[in-house]
Amino acid sequence: MTKNSAKQTTPSSHPGNNTDQLRPIIGFSRQGLGMANVPHSHFRAQLVHAASGVMTITTSMGIWVTPPHQGLWVPSGVEHHVRVYGPYTLKTLFFHPDAAPWMPPECRVVPVSPLLRELVIHACGFPPDYPVDGPEARVVAVILDLMRTATVEPLHLPMPHDPRLAVVCRRLLENPADRSTLPELAERAGAADRTLLRLFHKETGLTFRVWRRQARLLAALRKLAAGEPVSSVAPDLGYESQSAFIAMFRRALGTTPGRYFSETEAARASACPDS
């Protein structure tokens, strides 16, 4: 998505645009099979949690991927669009702009612990006008306390604005298996490789090697979430062997693809009864 994309504001009746200051958090839930919406924004900030399925959220600053044991913080007014792969259950908490002033002004992937996950699922069952002095309000207070300790997860792919670097990044996103060197990519983009090296760090905060590895990781998560086996995902992303791919996955996320997505299935099982 670019800054020039057609922005849409959701209807005033949408829970993301509820201006009620007495209810700092309002929950919203939906489920289905695959989903993609248009760029839009909300009055409220939000914690978007794919209780099942793998979700990508795109803004002008980059692409974020959130599997079921993580969520994404989207600040108030930030234009974004969401895409979910495969069967999904989305649980979203909409935060009044004044409710969590400690949260960052940019998107962040945050871990969703088993406790926070259960509280998110529970809060999504509250009516928008829940009692401000009842048990619902106490659950909301606990959620706010847990959000204070939220940490950043490594599932963000920053996108550059320089047109030469943007060409390179788009090519790598379209073909993650491309094993071209940076000088080869620079030549196609009409730029010096030293210039692209400098721009990668300046505009994304990452080296070229790390950015490409991150792009492949995000592509891997989408493919694995769609049910593709590691045996086909590894070569599709340019890895010479399954073991090389699994080693990359483990370094990035601390576990193997099989164990990672077994957690996904466990999250789905716990979320679906209350969807």
N, C-alpha and C positions, 0 to 999 in steps of 0.2 A: 504494500500500500504506500502511496506517496502523499505528500502534503496536499496535492491537487485533487485527490480522490473525492468523489461525491459524498459529502458528509450528511448523515441523517441523524436527527435527534429522535429518540424513542418517544412515544406518546406520553403526555403528562400523567396518564393513568398507570403507566408502567411503574412497578415498585422501585426501579432505579431512579425515578424522578420524584419520589415521595419526599416532601419537604418537612415532614413532621420531626421536629427536634426532640420530642419526648421519647421517641423510639429510635435509638441510635443505630440499630440494626434491623433490617427487614429481610426475611428469607424468600427464596424463589427456587422452584425445582422444575425440571423438565427432563424428558427422556425420549429416545427414539433410535433410529438407525441412520447414522451419518447426519451431519448438519453443517451448513455454512451460511453465515449471514452477511449483510452488507456493512461497510464501515458506519459506525454510529458512536454515540457517546451518551453518558448518563449524568444527571445532577449528582448522584451519590457515587462514592467510590465503591469498589466491589472486590470481594474475594471469590474468585471463580474456581470451583473444585469439580473436576470430572471424577465423580465417584466410581464410574466405570468408563472405559474408552480413553484414548489419548487425544488431547486437545492442543491445538496451536492457536495462539492469539498474535495477531500482527498489528503493529503500530508503525508510525513513521520512524521510530527509533530502532526497530528490529523485530525479530520473531522469537516468541517464547513457546516452549513445549512443556506441558504439564501432564504427566501420567497420574494414575489414581492416588498415589500417596503424596501428592503435592498439589498446590493451588497457585493461582496467580493473583497478585494484588494489582488492581487497575485503578489509578487515582481518579478522582472526580474530574469529569470533563475531558478525559483523554479519549481521542478517537481511536477506535480499534475494530477489528472484526475477528470473529471466532469461527474455527472449523474443528469439527470433531470427527474422528475416524471410527467406523464400526459401530456396534451397539453402544449406546452411551446413556449415562445418567448424570445430568449436571445439577449441582447444588451451588447456588450463588447467594452470598450474603451481601446485601447492599448497605454500606456504611454512610451515615450522614457525614458531610464534609468536616464537621467539627468533632466527630466521635473519636477519631484516632489520629491526633495531630502529630504523633511520633512516627507514623508511617511515611515512607519516602514519596516524593512528588513524581516518581517514575515507576513504571511497572517492575515488579520483582516476583520471581518464583520463590515460594515459601513452602517449607515442609508442612504436611498435614499429619500430625501425630494421630494415633488411634483415638486418643481422648478428644482432640479437636475435631476429627472426622465425625465422631458420634454426636458431638455438640452441634456441628454444622447441619447434619442430617436432622437432628431434633428441632433446631431452630427453623428449618425450612418448612416445618409443619405448623408454625405459629401463624395466626391471622395477622394481617397488617396492623390491626388496631388492638394488639394484645395489651393486657393490663400493665400499666407502667410501674405498679407496685406488687406484681404477682411473681410466681416462679419463673415465668418467661423472662422477666427483666433480670432475674438473678443469673439465668443461663447466659444471657447477653453479656452481663458483667464479667463472667468467667471467660467467655470468648475474647473479650477485649483484653483481659489480662494475658491470655495465651498469645495474642497477637503482638504484645509488647516484646516478646522474646523471639519473634520470627527472624530467621536467618536466610541468607541468599543461597539459592541452589544453582548449580552450573548448567542450566538448560536455557540459556539465552544466546541468541545469535544476533549481535549488533549489526545493523546495516549502514553502509556508508552513503554519503551524499555526493561525493566527488563523482562526476559522470564516468571517468575512466575506470575507477575502482568499482563503480556500480556495475559496469559491463562485465567485469571479471567475476564479481560475486553472483550475478544472475546466471552466468554460464555454469558456475559450479553448483548452484542450487538446482538448475535444470538437469544437470548431469553429474551427480555426486561421484560417479566412477571415473571421471576425467582425472588422469594422472599427470597432466601437463605440469611442467615446472613453472615457477613464477616468471622467469625470462620468456618462456614460450607464451604464457598468458599475457604478459605485458606487451609483447610484440603484436598480438592480435588486437589489443586494446589501443595500440598506438601510443604507448608510454614506456619510459625507461623502467627497468625492473627496480632500480634503486628508488625511483619515485614511488612506485607502488608499495615497496617495503615501508617507506616512510609514511605513506598515506594509510596503510593498514593499521599501523600503531596509532597514528594521530586520530583517525576517524572511528576505529572500533575498539581501541585499547588492547587488541590482540595481535600476535604475530600472524603472518600468512599461514604458517603450518597449523597453529592452534585454531584459527578461524575455519580452515578447511576440515579439520578433524571434528570441530563442533557441528559444522554443517552436515557431515556424514552421520554424526550421532543422532541429530534430530531426524534426518531421513530414515535412519534405522528404527527409531522408535515408532514412526508412522507405519513403516512396513511391518514390523513385528506385531504392532497392535492390530493390523489388518489380517493377521494370521499367517503371514509368509514365514517359512522356516529359515533358520540361520543359514542353512546350506545354500539358499538362493539369495538371501539378503547380502551376505558377505561379498560375493563377486559383483552383485549389482552396485555396490558402493566402492568398488575398486580394490578390495582386499584380496590378496593372493591365496589366502587360506581362511578357514573358519576359525582356527586358533588365533590368527592375527586379529581378526575382527573381535573375537571374544575378549582378547587381551585389552584392546582399546576400550571396549564397553566396560570392562571391569575397572580399568584405571579411571574412567570418567565417573562412573556411578557406584563403584564399590561392590559390585556383584555381577553375576553372569546374566545374560538375557533370560535364561530359563527361570532363575530365581526371581529376577526382577518382575517378570510377568506372572509368576505364581502369586506374588503380592497383589498384582492387578486383579487376578481372579478372586482372591480373598476379599479385596475391597469391594468388588462388584457384588459378591454374595452377601456381604454385610449391608450394602446400601440398598439393594433392590427391594427387600421386603418393606422398606419404609418409603419407597419412591412415590 
